[in-house]
């Protein structure tokens, strides 16, 4: 590490490479991944900033995160997968990953940007993480890039799932039914149809012995979620099925 002119600590690209055991051997490529345009503006000898690598890393992350979620959560619907991916690649989350790596001290920023606290800014940390992923992909392949990214996803997804569960229709319906002293909703698979490779399940949700909603999907989990959402919609609109005689 060397001291930045403004007194801020700065880690060299070579030191970062060694400390993190990065699969990048091209020091120029890594240096570019760490270079913000504010640095290039003040140092004309620096040839390129990290914006093109950031663009590439953004696309690679979308794919890597999407594929990881698809394989890890077979019961999730497309909508849930999309929400999870958005949460994992949003600026604040990628900035957390960058902080875990200690990228702030290695970012090459202009003096003014450093003075303004750029090393701690989520947007800069996020774009540097994306550029680093882009550089790893360029130098290695998608497999090595996945090896680098997956541990971050393992750690972050658990917290996100807990967060998502709070807004999950089944959880919300249970909160409502218990608040109404109606007990816990009961999900019943009433029909299964279609060939093995495209099985369709139909689920009804009963609350206090009364039908509240129906849903269908290619797994019981998805069908139950749909039934819970239908029940919540009926409660909101006050269009619950009438009790059977």
C-alpha positions in Angstrom: 0.0 0.0 0.0 1.1 3.6 -0.6 -0.2 6.9 0.7 -2.3 8.9 -1.7 -1.3 12.6 -1.9 -4.5 13.5 0.1 -3.5 11.2 2.9 -6.0 8.5 1.8 -4.6 5.0 1.7 -4.4 3.5 -1.8 -3.7 -0.2 -2.6 -1.9 -1.0 -5.8 -3.5 -3.3 -8.4 -0.7 -5.8 -7.9 -1.2 -5.8 -4.1 -5.0 -6.3 -4.6 -4.4 -9.1 -7.1 -2.2 -11.0 -4.5 -4.4 -10.2 -1.5 -7.6 -11.5 -3.2 -5.9 -14.3 -5.2 -7.6 -13.0 -8.3 -7.6 -15.2 -11.4 -6.3 -12.2 -13.4 -2.7 -12.1 -14.5 -2.9 -9.1 -16.8 -2.0 -6.2 -14.5 -3.0 -3.6 -17.1 -6.4 -5.1 -17.4 -6.9 -5.1 -13.6 -5.6 -1.5 -13.4 -8.1 -0.5 -16.0 -10.9 -2.2 -14.0 -10.0 0.0 -11.0 -9.7 3.3 -12.9 -12.5 5.8 -12.6 -12.9 8.4 -15.3 -12.1 11.2 -12.8 -8.6 9.7 -12.6 -8.2 9.7 -16.4 -9.3 13.4 -16.5 -6.5 14.3 -14.1 -3.9 11.9 -15.5 -3.8 12.0 -19.3 -1.2 9.3 -19.4 -3.8 6.8 -18.1 -5.3 5.5 -21.3 -8.7 4.2 -20.4 -11.3 4.2 -17.6 -13.3 1.2 -16.5 -16.7 2.1 -18.1 -16.5 -0.4 -20.9 -15.5 -3.2 -18.5 -18.3 -2.1 -16.2 -20.7 -2.5 -19.2 -19.4 -6.1 -19.8 -19.4 -7.0 -16.1 -23.0 -5.8 -15.7 -24.1 -8.2 -18.5 -22.0 -11.1 -17.2 -23.4 -10.6 -13.7 -27.0 -10.7 -15.0 -26.3 -14.1 -16.6 -24.2 -15.6 -13.7 -26.8 -14.5 -11.1 -29.7 -15.7 -13.2 -28.2 -19.1 -13.8 -27.2 -19.5 -10.2 -30.7 -18.7 -9.0 -32.3 -21.0 -11.6 -30.2 -23.9 -10.3 -30.5 -23.2 -6.6 -34.2 -22.4 -6.3 -36.1 -24.9 -8.6 -39.3 -24.1 -6.8 -39.2 -20.3 -7.6 -41.5 -18.8 -10.2 -40.1 -16.6 -13.0 -41.4 -13.5 -11.2 -39.7 -14.5 -7.9 -36.4 -15.3 -9.8 -36.6 -11.9 -11.4 -37.1 -10.1 -8.1 -34.2 -12.0 -6.5 -31.9 -11.3 -9.4 -32.8 -7.6 -9.3 -32.1 -7.5 -5.5 -28.7 -9.3 -5.9 -27.4 -7.0 -8.7 -28.7 -3.7 -7.5 -26.2 -0.9 -6.8 -26.4 -1.2 -3.0 -25.8 -5.0 -3.0 -22.9 -4.9 -5.4 -21.4 -2.1 -3.3 -21.6 -4.4 -0.3 -19.7 -7.1 -2.3 -17.1 -4.4 -3.2 -16.6 -3.5 0.4 -16.2 -7.2 1.4 -13.3 -7.2 -1.1 -11.9 -3.9 0.2 -12.0 -2.4 -3.3 -12.4 1.1 -2.0 -8.8 1.5 -1.2 -7.7 0.2 -4.6 -9.9 2.4 -6.8 -8.0 4.9 -8.9 -9.9 8.1 -8.4 -9.2 11.7 -9.2 -8.1 13.9 -6.3 -11.5 15.8 -6.2 -13.5 12.5 -6.3 -11.3 11.1 -3.4 -11.8 14.3 -1.4 -15.5 14.0 -1.9 -15.5 10.6 -0.3 -15.6 8.6 -3.6 -14.0 5.5 -2.0 -17.1 5.0 0.1 -19.7 5.9 -2.5 -22.0 2.9 -3.3 -22.3 3.9 -7.0 -18.5 3.9 -7.5 -18.0 0.7 -5.5 -20.7 -1.0 -7.5 -19.3 0.0 -10.9 -15.8 -1.1 -9.8 -17.1 -4.5 -8.8 -18.9 -4.8 -12.2 -15.7 -3.8 -14.0 -13.7 -6.4 -12.0 -16.1 -9.1 -12.9 -15.8 -8.0 -16.6 -12.0 -8.2 -16.4 -12.1 -11.7 -14.8 -14.5 -12.9 -17.5 -12.3 -11.4 -20.3 -9.1 -13.0 -18.9 -10.6 -16.4 -18.0 -14.0 -17.8 -18.9 -17.5 -18.0 -17.5 -16.6 -20.9 -15.2 -13.9 -19.0 -13.4 -16.1 -16.0 -13.2 -18.9 -18.1 -11.6 -16.3 -19.4 -9.1 -15.5 -15.8 -8.2 -19.1 -14.5 -7.9 -21.0 -17.5 -6.4 -19.7 -17.2 -2.8 -21.1 -13.6 -2.7 -24.5 -14.9 -3.8 -24.5 -17.8 -1.3 -24.1 -15.3 1.6 -26.4 -12.6 0.3 -29.3 -14.7 -0.9 -30.1 -16.1 2.6 -30.8 -12.6 3.9 -32.7 -11.6 0.8 -34.9 -14.7 1.1 -35.7 -13.8 4.7 -36.6 -10.3 3.5 -38.7 -11.6 0.6 -40.5 -14.1 2.8 -41.9 -11.1 4.7 -43.6 -10.1 1.5 -44.4 -13.6 0.4 -48.1 -14.1 -0.2 -48.2 -17.2 2.0 -46.6 -15.4 4.9 -48.9 -12.4 4.5 -52.0 -14.6 4.3 -50.9 -16.4 7.5 -50.3 -13.1 9.3 -53.8 -12.0 8.3 -55.6 -15.3 9.2 -53.9 -15.4 12.6 -54.7 -11.8 13.3 -58.4 -12.7 12.5 -58.1 -15.7 14.9 -58.8 -18.1 12.0 -55.7 -20.3 12.5 -53.2 -21.2 9.9 -54.2 -21.5 6.2 -54.4 -25.0 4.9 -53.2 -25.7 1.3 -54.8 -28.7 -0.5 -53.7 -30.0 -3.9 -57.0 -30.7 -5.6 -55.9 -31.6 -9.1 -52.8 -32.7 -10.9 -52.8 -32.8 -14.7 -50.6 -32.9 -17.8 -47.6 -35.1 -18.8 -44.7 -35.8 -16.4 -42.5 -33.1 -18.0 -45.2 -30.5 -17.8 -47.2 -31.4 -14.7 -49.8 -28.8 -13.7 -50.9 -28.6 -10.0 -54.1 -26.9 -8.8 -54.1 -25.9 -5.1 -56.9 -24.5 -2.9 -56.2 -22.6 0.3 -58.7 -23.0 3.1 -58.8 -20.6 6.1 -61.0 -21.6 9.1 -62.5 -24.4 7.0 -63.5 -22.1 4.2 -62.2 -21.8 0.6 -60.3 -18.5 0.2 -58.4 -18.9 -3.1 -57.3 -21.2 -5.9 -54.1 -21.2 -7.8 -52.2 -23.4 -10.4 -48.6 -23.8 -11.4 -45.9 -26.3 -12.5 -45.0 -27.1 -8.9 -47.1 -27.3 -5.7 -45.1 -24.4 -4.3 -45.9 -22.1 -7.2 -49.6 -23.2 -7.1 -49.8 -22.6 -3.3 -48.2 -19.1 -3.8 -50.8 -18.3 -6.5 -53.6 -19.6 -4.3 -52.4 -17.4 -1.4 -52.2 -14.4 -3.7 -55.7 -15.1 -5.0 -56.9 -15.2 -1.4 -55.2 -11.9 -0.5 -56.8 -10.3 -3.7 -60.2 -11.6 -2.6 -59.8 -10.3 0.9 -58.7 -6.9 -0.4 -61.6 -6.7 -2.8 -64.0 -8.3 -0.3 -65.0 -10.9 -3.0 -64.4 -14.0 -0.9 -66.4 -17.1 -2.0 -69.6 -17.5 0.1 -69.4 -20.3 2.7 -70.9 -23.6 1.7 -74.2 -24.5 3.3 
